[in-house]
Structure formats: C-alpha cells, structure tokens
Amino acid sequence: MKPELNKILDLKFWQSLQDNFSELSGMATLTVDNEKPVTSGSHFTDFCTMYTRQSELGLERCNDCDLKAGRKSWKSGKPLVYKCHAGLVDMAAPIMVNGRQVGSVLGGQVLTSPPDEWVFRRYAKELGINPEQYFDAVKRVPIVSEEKVKAASRLLFQIATKMGDVHLQQENIQKISYLLDRENYYFRQAHDSALILSFDNSDEGSDFKQNGLLAVNKQGKVVAANSTAAKAYQLRSDTSFTEVPVNQLFDASVSDLNSAGGSVLLRCKQSDEVVKVDLSAPFNFVAKPLSKQVNNIHANRSKHPSMEELSGKDPVIQHNIGCVRKVLNKGISILILGETGTGKEAFARAIHEESNRANGPFIALNCAAIPESLIESELFGYSGGTFTGANKKGMKGKLLLANGGTIFLDEIGDMPLLLQTRLLRVLAEQEILPLGAEKPIAIDVNVVSATHQNLSSLIANKFFREDLYYRLNGATLKLPPLRKRLDKEHLINAIFALESKKKFKLDPGALLVLLQYQWPGNIRQLVNVARYALAISEHNQVKLDCLPEEICEPEMTSTVDLSEVVGDKNEKVTMLSTKLSDKGEALIETLRRHKWNISAASNELNVSRSTLYRKMDRYQIKQPNTLY
C-alpha cells in the first residue's frame, strides 16, 4: 500500500509525540503500517510486553487484532474503542492518504472495570502462560473511566487524521515550490539584460519561499515582475504589464541601485515598509553614488509609544507599570492580563523598547491563531529535510528569531498542553531543539506572555500546566477594560487626535455617548469608531450622527447564569443580542461544557481555535468578565 508510512512520518518526531501522549493520558500507544509496527510501543504494560506478547500465539493474535481494528475504524470513519483478544480495552484510528489507509495509530492497554480472575486464568492456560503470574500482571493494568477512554480515542483519531492531511499538504507544497522556482529561473533568463531586484516577500515561517523579482531597464522603468512581486506591488505579471518608474515603488533611482551593488535596504512607498533587496546588474549599466536616503532608512522610522504614553492618566495602570519597571532587565518573565482589545501587544512591545534588549528583535506569536499541527514548528522551527516539502535550509522558529530580544506569546492560555511541556523545558534550560535537529541551540530571550483567560481556572481543570504558569508569571501587568478606566475621556480625546492628525472638534453630545458606551471591544473598537466618525464628519467636527449606529443605540444585553460552570452563582456571561440562533445556543453549550476553555471546545467541534473565536464574534458571545 503506497505511500509507505515510514516515508510519510518523521519517525523521531512522531515517537516523541507518541511518548508525550502516553505520558499525559496514561495509556499505551503504537503506530503500525498495514503489516508491522513502525514505532516503538509507548507506555506498554508488563501484562502485554512480558506475558501476552512473549507467547508466540499471543503475539500473533495481538498483531492480527491491531490490523483488524485499524481497518474497522477506517470503514466506520470514526475512532474505534474495542476489547482486544486478551480482554484489555484498546482504541484505533486509521491514517489516511488519498482515500487509502496507510497505517493506524493504536492506543489503550487499560481496563474500565476490575478484571475477572476466572477469564484471565483460563486465557493464560490457552497461551501457555503461568496463570498466577498472568493474573498478577493484569491486576497492575490501569483502570480508567469509559469517558476518559472515549476522549482519548477522539484525540487519537484527530492526530491520525492530521497526519494524513499534513502529508498531502507537504506534497502540494513541494509541487508548488518547484513551479515557483521554475518561474524565477525563466524570468531571469528572459530579462538577462535588465537590472534584477530580488526580495523575500514571504511571511516568516511560510512554506512557500519565492523571492519577488522586478526587472528594471536602463531608463529606470520596471518592465516585468514575477507573480510574487506583482502581487506585492499591485502590478500585472502577464503580457499586459504596464511599465512604471522604479522610484515610484522605492525611495531610490535606477542609478542609485546600480551603484549600490550587492544588497540594500529600501523603503517601499506603498506600504512605508523597509525591505532588503538583492541586486544583480548587467555590466553596461552606468553607476552613480547611492543616495544617503537609501542608506539611512532606519533613522526615520516612527517610534513606538512608551508605557507612559499607553497608560494615559489611569492611576491603576500607572501603578502597575511602575511595578513592571522595577523588574525590567532582571530576567523576570512578565504576564499581561486583560480583555481582548485592551492593548496587550502594544504594552508588550513598549516593555521591550524600554528594556536593555531594545536593539534586539521583538517577535510576536498568537497561540490561538495558529493550528495546533503547525504551532510547534512555528515556535521551535525545523532543520532542513525534516519532512517532505520542507524548506531545504530549514526554518528558524520564533524562539530562535527572538534570540537576544523578546518573544511575545499572545493568548498563552490557548497553547496546546503537549506544547506547554516543551516550552517549560526551553524556559528552564534556555535552549531549543528544532524539529529534526540532533543538537540543541542555546538561546537568550526575554518572555512576555498575555492572555484574556483565567489561568488559575485552566490549571484547576488540567488545561494549563501549573509549573509553566509560575515560570511565566514572574510579574503581572493587569490592563483594565476600557469601560473601567478612570481616564476614559482623556483616552477618547487622545485617540481621536491621533487618528485625525489635525484639529478636530468632538461635540458634547457625541462625547457623552462615547463615555456611556460599555466598549466590549475595548481600545481596538474605540480606534475603529474614531476612524469611522472622522471619515464621515464635516471639517473634522464629530457630531452625534457621525457615530456608528451600535454606539448610539446599543442593543439590550441578556445574561446567562454560569453558576453550574464556574461554581459562582454571581457570575454571568454577556451576549450582545437578546436571542441567539440554534447554532449560537449550541456553541454556548459547548463552551459551558468545557468551562470556556477554547482549546477543549475547538477539539470537540473539530475546528481551529481561530475559527471558534470567529464563530463567537459572529454570534456576539463574550466570555465571562471574571475569567479575564
């Protein structure tokens, strides 16, 4: 059956993931192809390894049972929970590629009730094993609830499904990468008499690494662009390409570029971003000195607001910032707590700018926005050739990119439990091991994390590691929601002034409405409202009719009692509508069932965490304020 499973899997990485699953679940796991195991068994019981599988008949029955269970799960399309030939409770999930089963992930070797002595003694005699020793071994087999077995089987099924999906994705990435490389080859051949500008326009960590290419003639006009450059600068990449002067795209002339040689930093006029551009010029281009403007691009970059500027005049935030400043540069991790939209990332960047690491990188990673299957490679990176379709040179993870600077882990409460274990080890040992790498790499990073969830509640419900919490929570910066800030009027005026960039007038009636509004989206929502109001105002005079309708006429709120969820009779969750659709009600029930843990709820619904957040926004569902 093709493709072969041992060629699909990164066996070293998968063995590690399998071991972690067994350690956390307390159940054995094994991965097999259609004939034999491809990994070592994890967390196997003595009952199986020292007795049942030591018997020739027992081993034959084990292998036969494993293969049949995998095929049965494939036919049903669901995780399979069953009793093996020896009477233990096992589970199976198929690994599928292109509609074909290439293997199975097996788990279990547990009991859901005390063993029947007569049954196991009789089977021991059938296998030719000492009945006393056999039953003594089975008494050491873990006894777990049926609910735990079902939950573990669902997780095992999701892992197996993603394994097949990742393989198909890698095949497609490999094909697309080949086509992109060929496009660049033919582009350079077709424009070998032009000045070629090459730049990396791919997102950090993206699987597709095609450099954007621009061809510039001697008159300084861009005469061609490959697909990546055409998309980046809104140009045509076909026969209808319209020539544009290169200095319309960048702050440099063709003479400047030709004189520079090698590579330069250029400011893109469309986005005001700075990009590194590699240059290859034909010998007959006329060289002139490179303008100082190109060399000194970084000097004019706008400065990020300081913590003092972000805090406004709110005494609570100012006090909290004073505490944070006392622990700066002392190797203490900082945890930022606040509702969505309160400016957690802005404060994290300000902390970085005021630290002695300001000249180092600031790298942000939103743990809720990246699928669980990708977040590990995003955080730790991978070495070249780790898996099919991977970048040949490997990829640096966010932790390594932040070396010498600060890494900001946003929505840390949504980090998968398995990954929390690896992160804890990194923080303790200050070294990382990229996927597929053999030697660890020493790093020096300051960690700032943030969440809108109640981590203590997540710890109590086993969704967050307590030891990781204490590693991250060296100092806490609490950001109050906008509705509770004592400097609300000052903040409203400051944001309107920032967005208008010139004089404006805010009518008393409009100001009163803005002050009374509850701002569920916090500062992020206020910024959007200011932009909208200023855009439709006449002569920058913001009147009541310039404000969005939902600000002037907020909908009635309804509350749902969460006492059965969090154990507090006074705790409520607010929904910004009086009636939810059936789908919205179902979503509320799922969130309640998992005590508002986003990772657990998204696993049950079989969607990513970012998709679940979008669904919550669609039905205007807000988490309990006491969980922020």
C-alpha positions as CSV (number, residue, x, y, z in Angstrom):
1,M,0.0,0.0,0.0
2,K,1.6,3.3,-1.1
3,P,2.9,5.7,0.1
4,E,4.8,3.8,2.8
5,L,4.1,5.0,6.3
6,N,7.8,5.2,7.4
7,K,8.4,7.6,4.5
8,I,5.5,9.8,5.5
9,L,6.3,10.1,9.1
10,D,9.3,11.9,10.7
11,L,9.7,8.9,12.9
12,K,11.9,10.6,15.5
13,F,9.4,13.4,16.0
14,W,6.4,11.2,15.9
15,Q,7.9,8.8,18.5
16,S,8.4,11.8,20.8
17,L,4.8,13.0,20.3
18,Q,3.6,9.4,20.8
19,D,5.6,9.2,24.1
20,N,4.1,12.6,25.3
21,F,0.6,11.4,24.5
22,S,1.1,8.2,26.6
23,E,2.7,10.1,29.4
24,L,-0.3,12.5,29.7
25,S,-3.1,10.0,29.1
26,G,-1.6,7.1,31.0
27,M,-2.3,4.8,28.0
28,A,-0.1,2.8,25.7
29,T,0.3,3.9,22.0
30,L,1.8,2.3,18.9
31,T,1.8,3.2,15.2
32,V,1.6,0.4,12.6
33,D,1.5,0.2,8.8
34,N,-0.5,-2.5,7.1
35,E,2.0,-5.2,8.1
36,K,4.1,-4.2,11.2
37,P,4.8,-1.5,13.8
38,V,6.8,1.5,12.6
39,T,7.4,3.0,16.1
40,S,8.3,1.6,19.4
41,G,5.4,1.0,21.8
42,S,5.0,3.8,24.3
43,H,3.9,3.1,27.9
44,F,3.2,-0.6,27.3
45,T,2.1,-2.6,30.3
46,D,4.0,-5.5,31.7
47,F,0.9,-7.6,31.1
48,C,1.4,-7.1,27.3
49,T,5.2,-6.9,26.9
50,M,6.3,-9.6,29.5
51,Y,3.4,-12.0,29.2
52,T,0.9,-11.8,26.3
53,R,3.4,-10.8,23.5
54,Q,6.0,-13.2,24.8
55,S,3.8,-16.1,23.8
56,E,4.0,-16.9,20.1
57,L,0.3,-17.4,19.9
58,G,-0.4,-14.2,21.9
59,L,1.9,-12.1,19.7
60,E,0.2,-13.4,16.5
61,R,-3.2,-12.6,18.0
62,C,-2.0,-9.1,19.0
63,N,-0.8,-8.2,15.5
64,D,-3.9,-9.6,13.9
65,C,-6.1,-7.7,16.4
66,D,-4.3,-4.4,15.7
67,L,-4.6,-4.7,11.9
68,K,-8.3,-5.6,12.0
69,A,-9.1,-2.8,14.5
70,G,-7.4,-0.2,12.2
71,R,-9.4,-1.4,9.1
72,K,-12.6,-1.4,11.1
73,S,-12.1,2.2,12.2
74,W,-11.3,3.2,8.6
75,K,-14.6,1.7,7.3
76,S,-16.6,3.4,10.0
77,G,-14.8,6.7,9.7
78,K,-14.8,7.0,13.5
79,P,-12.4,6.2,16.3
80,L,-12.8,2.6,17.4
81,V,-12.9,1.5,21.1
82,Y,-12.8,-2.3,21.5
83,K,-11.6,-5.1,23.7
84,C,-8.5,-6.9,22.4
85,H,-8.1,-10.6,22.3
86,A,-6.6,-10.6,25.8
87,G,-9.5,-8.6,27.3
88,L,-7.9,-5.2,27.7
89,V,-9.6,-2.0,26.4
90,D,-7.9,-0.6,23.3
91,M,-8.6,2.0,20.6
92,A,-7.7,2.5,17.0
93,A,-7.6,5.3,14.4
94,P,-6.7,5.0,10.7
95,I,-4.0,7.1,8.9
96,M,-5.5,8.0,5.5
97,V,-3.8,9.4,2.4
98,N,-5.7,10.0,-0.8
99,G,-8.6,7.8,0.5
100,R,-6.3,4.9,1.3
101,Q,-5.4,3.6,4.7
102,V,-1.6,3.5,5.1
103,G,-1.5,2.6,8.8
104,S,-3.1,3.0,12.1
105,V,-2.5,4.7,15.5
106,L,-3.3,2.3,18.3
107,G,-3.8,3.1,22.0
108,G,-5.1,1.7,25.2
109,Q,-4.0,-1.3,27.2
110,V,-6.3,-0.3,30.1
111,L,-9.3,-1.6,31.9
112,T,-12.6,0.1,32.6
113,S,-13.6,-2.3,35.4
114,P,-11.8,-4.8,37.7
115,P,-10.5,-7.9,35.9
116,D,-12.4,-11.2,36.0
117,E,-10.0,-13.7,37.6
118,W,-11.5,-16.8,36.0
119,V,-11.5,-15.3,32.5
120,F,-7.8,-14.3,32.6
121,R,-6.6,-17.5,34.2
122,R,-8.4,-19.5,31.5
123,Y,-6.8,-17.4,28.8
124,A,-3.4,-17.8,30.4
125,K,-3.6,-21.6,30.1
126,E,-4.6,-21.2,26.4
127,L,-1.5,-19.1,25.7
128,G,0.7,-21.4,27.8
129,I,1.5,-18.8,30.4
130,N,1.6,-19.3,34.2
131,P,-2.0,-18.3,35.4
132,E,-0.8,-16.9,38.7
133,Q,1.8,-14.6,37.1
134,Y,-0.6,-13.6,34.3
135,F,-3.4,-12.6,36.7
136,D,-0.9,-10.8,38.9
137,A,0.2,-8.7,35.9
138,V,-3.3,-7.9,34.8
139,K,-4.1,-6.5,38.3
140,R,-1.4,-3.9,37.6
141,V,-3.1,-2.7,34.5
142,P,-4.6,0.9,35.0
143,I,-8.3,1.1,35.5
144,V,-9.8,4.3,33.9
145,S,-13.3,5.6,33.2
146,E,-15.1,4.9,29.9
147,E,-15.4,8.7,29.4
148,K,-11.6,9.1,29.5
149,V,-11.1,6.3,27.0
150,K,-13.6,7.9,24.6
151,A,-12.0,11.3,25.0
152,A,-8.5,9.8,24.3
153,S,-9.8,7.9,21.3
154,R,-11.2,11.1,19.8
155,L,-7.9,12.8,20.3
156,L,-6.1,9.8,18.7
157,F,-8.4,10.0,15.7
158,Q,-7.7,13.7,15.2
159,I,-4.0,13.1,15.4
160,A,-4.2,10.3,12.8
161,T,-6.3,12.4,10.5
162,K,-3.9,15.3,10.7
163,M,-1.0,13.0,9.9
164,G,-2.6,12.2,6.5
165,D,-3.6,15.8,5.9
166,V,-0.1,17.0,6.6
167,H,1.4,14.6,4.1
168,L,-1.0,15.8,1.3
169,Q,-0.2,19.4,2.2
170,Q,3.5,18.6,2.0
171,E,3.1,17.0,-1.4
172,N,1.3,20.1,-2.7
173,I,3.9,22.4,-1.2
174,Q,6.6,20.5,-2.9
175,K,4.9,20.8,-6.3
176,I,4.1,24.5,-5.9
177,S,7.6,25.3,-4.7
178,Y,9.0,23.5,-7.8
179,L,6.8,25.6,-10.1
180,L,7.7,28.8,-8.3
181,D,11.4,28.0,-8.7
182,R,11.0,27.3,-12.4
183,E,9.1,30.7,-12.8
184,N,12.1,32.6,-11.3
185,Y,14.6,30.7,-13.5
186,Y,12.8,31.5,-16.7
187,F,12.2,35.1,-15.5
188,R,15.9,35.7,-15.1
189,Q,16.6,34.1,-18.5
190,A,14.0,36.3,-20.2
191,H,15.4,39.5,-18.6
192,D,19.1,38.9,-18.5
193,S,19.9,42.4,-19.8
194,A,17.9,44.2,-17.1
195,L,18.7,45.1,-13.5
196,I,17.1,42.5,-11.3
197,L,15.7,43.4,-7.9
198,S,15.1,40.3,-5.7
199,F,13.4,40.5,-2.3
200,D,11.9,38.0,0.1
201,N,8.2,38.8,0.4
202,S,7.1,35.6,2.1
203,D,5.8,35.6,5.7
204,E,8.3,34.3,8.3
205,G,7.6,30.6,8.7
206,S,5.7,30.3,5.4
207,D,6.1,27.0,3.5
208,F,6.3,28.9,0.2
209,K,9.6,30.7,-0.3
210,Q,9.6,32.5,-3.6
211,N,11.5,35.7,-3.9
212,G,9.8,38.6,-5.6
213,L,11.6,39.6,-8.8
214,L,11.5,43.0,-10.6
215,A,13.3,43.7,-13.9
216,V,14.4,47.4,-14.4
217,N,15.6,48.7,-17.7
218,K,18.4,51.4,-18.3
219,Q,15.8,54.2,-18.3
220,G,14.8,53.2,-14.7
221,K,11.4,51.6,-15.6
222,V,10.1,48.3,-14.2
223,V,9.4,46.3,-17.3
224,A,8.4,43.0,-15.7
225,A,7.5,41.3,-12.4
226,N,7.1,37.7,-11.4
227,S,3.9,36.6,-9.7
228,T,5.2,37.3,-6.1
229,A,6.4,40.9,-7.0
230,A,3.3,41.6,-9.0
231,K,1.1,40.8,-6.0
232,A,3.2,42.7,-3.6
233,Y,3.3,45.9,-5.6
234,Q,-0.1,45.6,-7.4
235,L,1.4,45.1,-10.8
236,R,0.5,42.9,-13.7
237,S,2.7,39.8,-14.4
238,D,1.3,39.0,-17.8
239,T,1.6,40.4,-21.3
240,S,-0.5,43.5,-20.3
241,F,2.2,44.7,-17.9
242,T,2.4,48.5,-17.6
243,E,5.8,49.9,-17.1
244,V,6.3,52.1,-14.0
245,P,9.4,54.1,-12.9
246,V,11.3,52.2,-10.1
247,N,11.3,55.4,-8.0
248,Q,7.5,55.2,-7.8
249,L,7.9,51.9,-5.9
250,F,11.0,52.7,-3.8
251,D,12.9,55.7,-2.5
252,A,15.8,55.2,-4.9
253,S,16.6,55.8,-8.6
254,V,18.0,53.2,-11.0
255,S,21.4,54.9,-10.8
256,D,21.4,54.6,-7.0
257,L,20.5,50.9,-7.2
258,N,23.2,50.1,-9.8
259,S,25.8,51.9,-7.8
260,A,24.9,50.1,-4.6
261,G,25.6,46.6,-5.8
262,G,25.0,43.5,-3.6
263,S,22.1,44.3,-1.4
264,V,20.4,47.4,0.1
265,L,17.6,48.4,2.4
266,L,14.8,50.2,0.5
267,R,11.6,51.9,1.7
268,C,8.5,50.8,-0.2
269,K,6.4,53.9,-1.0
270,Q,3.1,52.0,-1.0
271,S,3.4,50.4,2.4
272,D,6.1,52.5,4.1
273,E,7.9,49.3,5.0
274,V,11.6,48.7,4.8
275,V,12.7,45.7,2.6
276,K,16.0,44.1,1.9
277,V,16.7,44.0,-1.8
278,D,19.4,41.9,-3.6
279,L,20.6,43.5,-6.8
280,S,22.2,41.9,-9.9
281,A,23.1,44.4,-12.6
282,P,24.4,43.9,-16.2
283,F,27.9,45.2,-16.8
284,N,26.8,48.1,-19.1
285,F,24.6,49.9,-16.5
286,V,26.0,53.4,-15.6
287,A,27.0,53.6,-11.9
288,K,26.2,56.7,-9.7
289,P,26.6,57.2,-5.9
290,L,23.8,55.8,-3.8
291,S,21.7,58.5,-2.2
292,K,22.0,58.9,1.6
293,Q,18.3,58.5,1.8
294,V,18.7,54.8,0.9
295,N,21.4,54.2,3.5
296,N,19.7,56.0,6.4
297,I,16.3,54.5,6.1
298,H,16.1,53.2,9.7
299,A,16.7,56.7,11.1
300,N,13.2,57.9,10.1
301,R,11.1,55.0,11.5
302,S,8.3,56.1,13.8
303,K,8.9,55.4,17.5
304,H,6.6,53.0,19.3
305,P,4.6,54.6,22.1
306,S,6.1,54.2,25.5
307,M,4.4,52.6,28.5
308,E,3.9,56.0,29.9
309,E,2.1,57.1,26.8
310,L,0.0,54.0,26.6
311,S,-1.1,54.2,30.2
312,G,-2.7,57.6,29.7
313,K,-3.8,59.1,33.0
314,D,-5.3,56.0,34.6
315,P,-3.8,55.6,38.1
316,V,-4.3,51.8,38.2
317,I,-2.3,51.2,35.0
318,Q,0.3,53.8,36.0
319,H,0.8,51.9,39.3
320,N,1.1,48.6,37.6
321,I,3.6,50.0,35.1
322,G,5.7,51.3,38.0
323,C,5.9,47.7,39.3
324,V,6.8,46.3,35.9
325,R,9.6,48.9,35.5
326,K,11.2,47.6,38.7
327,V,11.6,44.1,37.3
328,L,12.9,45.1,33.9
329,N,16.3,43.7,32.9
330,K,16.3,41.3,35.8
331,G,15.5,38.2,33.9
332,I,11.9,38.1,35.2
333,S,9.1,37.0,32.8
334,I,6.1,39.3,32.6
335,L,2.5,38.1,32.2
336,I,-0.1,40.7,30.8
337,L,-3.7,40.1,31.7
338,G,-6.6,41.9,30.0
339,E,-9.7,41.5,27.8
340,T,-9.4,41.3,24.1
341,G,-8.6,44.8,22.6
342,T,-7.0,46.3,25.7
343,G,-3.6,46.7,24.1
344,K,-1.7,43.7,25.4
345,E,0.7,43.5,22.4
346,A,1.2,47.3,22.4
347,F,2.3,47.1,26.1
348,A,4.5,44.1,25.4
349,R,6.3,46.0,22.6
350,A,6.7,49.0,24.9
351,I,8.2,46.8,27.6
352,H,10.7,45.5,25.0
353,E,11.5,49.1,23.9
354,E,12.3,50.2,27.4
355,S,14.4,47.2,28.3
356,N,18.1,46.7,27.6
357,R,17.1,44.4,24.7
358,A,15.5,47.2,22.7
359,N,18.1,46.8,19.9
360,G,17.3,43.1,19.6
361,P,14.3,41.6,17.8
362,F,10.7,41.7,19.1
363,I,8.9,38.5,17.9
364,A,5.1,38.0,18.5
365,L,3.3,34.7,18.3
366,N,-0.5,34.4,18.7
367,C,-1.0,30.9,20.2
368,A,-4.7,31.0,19.3
369,A,-4.4,31.9,15.7
370,I,-2.2,29.1,14.5
371,P,-3.5,25.5,14.1
372,E,-2.2,23.0,16.7
373,S,-0.5,21.0,13.9
374,L,1.7,23.9,13.0
375,I,2.3,25.8,16.2
376,E,5.2,23.6,17.2
377,S,7.2,24.2,14.0
378,E,6.3,27.9,14.3
379,L,7.7,28.1,17.8
380,F,10.7,25.8,17.6
381,G,11.5,25.7,13.8
382,Y,12.8,22.7,11.9
383,S,16.1,21.6,10.3
384,G,16.5,21.0,6.6
385,G,15.0,17.8,5.2
386,T,12.9,17.1,8.3
387,F,9.8,16.2,6.3
388,T,8.8,16.1,2.6
389,G,8.2,19.6,1.2
390,A,10.1,21.3,4.0
391,N,12.4,24.2,3.2
392,K,15.8,22.7,2.2
393,K,17.6,25.1,4.6
394,G,15.1,24.5,7.4
395,M,13.2,27.3,9.2
396,K,14.1,29.2,12.3
397,G,11.3,29.1,14.9
398,K,10.0,32.2,16.7
399,L,12.1,31.4,19.8
400,L,15.4,31.4,17.8
401,L,14.3,34.5,15.8
402,A,13.8,36.3,19.2
403,N,17.3,35.4,20.4
404,G,18.9,38.4,22.1
405,G,15.5,40.1,22.3
406,T,11.9,39.5,23.4
407,I,9.3,36.9,22.4
408,F,5.7,37.8,23.0
409,L,3.4,34.8,23.4
410,D,-0.1,36.1,23.0
411,E,-3.1,34.1,24.1
412,I,-0.8,31.7,26.0
413,G,-3.9,30.1,27.6
414,D,-4.7,28.5,24.3
415,M,-1.3,26.8,23.9
416,P,-1.8,23.0,23.5
417,L,-0.9,21.0,26.6
418,L,1.7,18.9,24.9
419,L,3.5,22.0,23.7
420,Q,3.4,23.6,27.1
421,T,5.8,20.8,28.3
422,R,8.3,21.6,25.6
423,L,8.1,25.3,26.3
424,L,8.7,24.8,30.0
425,R,11.8,22.9,29.2
426,V,13.1,25.7,26.9
427,L,12.5,28.3,29.6
428,A,14.3,26.2,32.2
429,E,17.3,25.2,30.1
430,Q,17.5,28.3,27.8
431,E,18.0,26.1,24.7
432,I,15.8,24.7,22.0
433,L,15.8,21.6,19.8
434,P,14.3,22.3,16.4
435,L,12.2,19.5,14.8
436,G,14.6,17.0,13.1
437,A,17.7,18.5,14.8
438,E,20.2,16.5,16.7
439,K,21.8,19.2,18.8
440,P,20.1,21.8,21.0
441,I,20.7,25.5,20.3
442,A,21.4,27.9,23.2
443,I,19.1,31.0,23.3
444,D,18.8,34.1,25.3
445,V,15.3,35.5,25.2
446,N,13.0,37.5,27.5
447,V,9.5,36.2,27.6
448,V,6.4,38.3,27.8
449,S,3.1,36.5,27.6
450,A,-0.5,37.6,27.6
451,T,-4.0,36.1,28.0
452,H,-7.6,37.1,28.4
453,Q,-8.4,33.9,30.2
454,N,-8.2,32.9,33.9
455,L,-5.1,30.7,34.1
456,S,-5.9,29.6,37.6
457,S,-9.2,28.2,36.4
458,L,-7.4,26.5,33.5
459,I,-4.9,25.0,35.9
460,A,-7.6,23.7,38.2
461,N,-9.3,22.0,35.2
462,K,-5.9,20.5,33.9
463,F,-5.9,22.6,30.8
464,F,-2.7,24.5,31.7
465,R,0.5,23.4,33.5
466,E,0.9,24.9,36.9
467,D,4.7,24.8,36.7
468,L,4.6,26.7,33.4
469,Y,2.3,29.3,34.9
470,Y,4.9,30.1,37.7
471,R,7.6,30.3,35.0
472,L,5.7,32.9,33.0
473,N,4.2,34.8,35.9
474,G,7.2,36.4,37.4
475,A,5.4,39.8,37.4
476,T,1.9,40.6,36.3
477,L,0.6,43.6,34.4
478,K,-3.2,43.9,34.6
479,L,-4.9,46.1,32.0
480,P,-8.4,47.2,32.9
481,P,-11.1,47.2,30.2
482,L,-11.9,50.5,28.7
483,R,-15.3,50.7,30.5
484,K,-13.4,50.6,33.8
485,R,-10.6,53.1,33.0
486,L,-10.6,56.3,35.0
487,D,-9.2,58.3,32.2
488,K,-11.8,57.4,29.6
489,E,-12.4,61.0,28.5
490,H,-8.7,61.7,28.1
491,L,-8.2,58.4,26.2
492,I,-11.1,59.2,23.8
493,N,-9.8,62.6,23.0
494,A,-6.2,61.3,22.6
495,I,-7.3,58.6,20.1
496,F,-9.4,61.0,18.1
497,A,-6.5,63.4,18.0
498,L,-4.1,60.6,16.9
499,E,-6.4,59.4,14.1
500,S,-7.4,62.9,12.8
501,K,-3.7,64.1,12.6
502,K,-5.1,67.7,12.7
503,K,-7.5,69.8,14.7
504,F,-10.9,68.2,15.4
505,K,-14.0,69.1,17.5
506,L,-15.9,66.5,19.5
507,D,-19.5,67.7,20.2
508,P,-20.6,67.3,23.9
509,G,-23.5,65.0,22.9
510,A,-21.1,62.7,21.0
511,L,-18.6,62.7,23.8
512,L,-21.4,61.8,26.3
513,V,-22.4,58.8,24.3
514,L,-18.8,57.7,23.9
515,L,-18.3,58.0,27.7
516,Q,-21.5,56.0,28.5
517,Y,-20.9,53.2,26.0
518,Q,-19.6,49.9,27.5
519,W,-16.9,49.2,24.8
520,P,-17.0,45.4,24.7
521,G,-14.2,45.6,22.0
522,N,-12.1,48.0,24.3
523,I,-9.5,50.3,22.7
524,R,-9.4,48.4,19.4
525,Q,-13.1,49.1,19.0
526,L,-12.6,52.8,20.1
527,V,-9.9,53.3,17.4
528,N,-12.2,51.9,14.7
529,V,-15.1,54.1,15.9
530,A,-12.8,57.2,15.8
531,R,-11.6,56.4,12.2
532,Y,-15.2,56.0,11.1
533,A,-16.5,59.1,12.8
534,L,-13.7,61.3,11.5
535,A,-14.1,59.9,8.0
536,I,-17.7,60.9,7.6
537,S,-17.5,64.1,9.6
538,E,-17.6,67.6,8.0
539,H,-14.4,69.6,8.7
540,N,-13.4,67.2,11.4
541,Q,-16.4,68.2,13.6
542,V,-17.6,64.9,15.1
543,K,-21.3,65.1,15.9
544,L,-23.7,62.5,17.3
545,D,-24.8,61.4,13.8
546,C,-21.2,60.7,12.9
547,L,-21.0,57.8,15.4
548,P,-21.9,54.2,14.3
549,E,-25.4,53.1,15.0
550,E,-24.4,50.4,17.5
551,I,-22.7,53.1,19.6
552,C,-25.7,55.4,19.7
553,E,-28.2,52.6,20.1
554,P,-26.6,49.7,21.9
555,E,-28.7,46.5,21.9
556,M,-30.2,45.2,25.1
557,T,-28.0,42.7,26.7
558,S,-29.1,39.3,28.0
559,T,-27.3,37.2,30.6
560,V,-26.8,33.5,31.1
561,D,-26.2,32.0,34.5
562,L,-22.8,30.3,34.7
563,S,-23.0,29.1,38.2
564,E,-23.1,25.5,37.1
565,V,-19.9,26.1,35.0
566,V,-17.7,28.0,37.3
567,G,-19.2,27.4,40.7
568,D,-20.0,31.1,41.4
569,K,-23.7,32.0,41.5
570,N,-23.0,35.7,40.8
571,E,-21.0,35.0,37.6
572,K,-22.7,35.9,34.3
573,V,-21.7,35.8,30.6
574,T,-22.9,38.7,28.4
575,M,-24.2,38.3,24.9
576,L,-24.8,41.4,22.8
577,S,-28.1,40.1,21.5
578,T,-31.4,39.2,23.1
579,K,-31.8,36.0,21.1
580,L,-29.3,33.6,19.7
581,S,-29.8,31.2,16.8
582,D,-29.8,27.5,17.4
583,K,-26.2,27.3,16.3
584,G,-25.3,30.1,18.7
585,E,-27.1,28.3,21.6
586,A,-25.2,25.1,20.7
587,L,-21.9,26.9,20.7
588,I,-22.7,28.4,24.2
589,E,-23.5,24.9,25.5
590,T,-20.2,23.5,24.1
591,L,-18.2,26.4,25.7
592,R,-20.0,25.8,29.0
593,R,-19.3,22.1,29.0
594,H,-15.6,22.9,28.7
595,K,-15.7,25.7,31.2
596,W,-14.9,28.2,28.5
597,N,-11.6,26.6,27.6
598,I,-11.1,27.4,23.9
599,S,-8.7,24.6,23.0
600,A,-11.0,21.9,24.5
601,A,-14.1,23.3,22.9
602,S,-12.4,23.6,19.5
603,N,-11.3,20.0,19.7
604,E,-14.8,18.8,20.3
605,L,-16.1,20.9,17.4
606,N,-13.2,19.8,15.2
607,V,-12.3,23.3,14.3
608,S,-9.3,25.5,14.9
609,R,-9.2,27.9,17.8
610,S,-9.2,30.9,15.4
611,T,-12.3,29.6,13.7
612,L,-14.0,29.2,17.1
613,Y,-13.1,32.8,18.0
614,R,-14.7,33.9,14.7
615,K,-17.9,31.9,15.5
616,M,-18.0,33.6,18.9
617,D,-17.7,37.0,17.3
618,R,-20.4,36.1,14.7
619,Y,-22.9,35.2,17.5
620,Q,-21.6,38.1,19.7
621,I,-20.6,35.7,22.5
622,K,-18.3,37.2,25.1
623,Q,-16.5,35.1,27.8
624,P,-17.3,35.8,31.5
625,N,-15.7,39.0,32.8
626,T,-14.5,37.2,35.8
627,L,-12.5,34.9,33.6
628,Y,-10.5,37.8,32.1
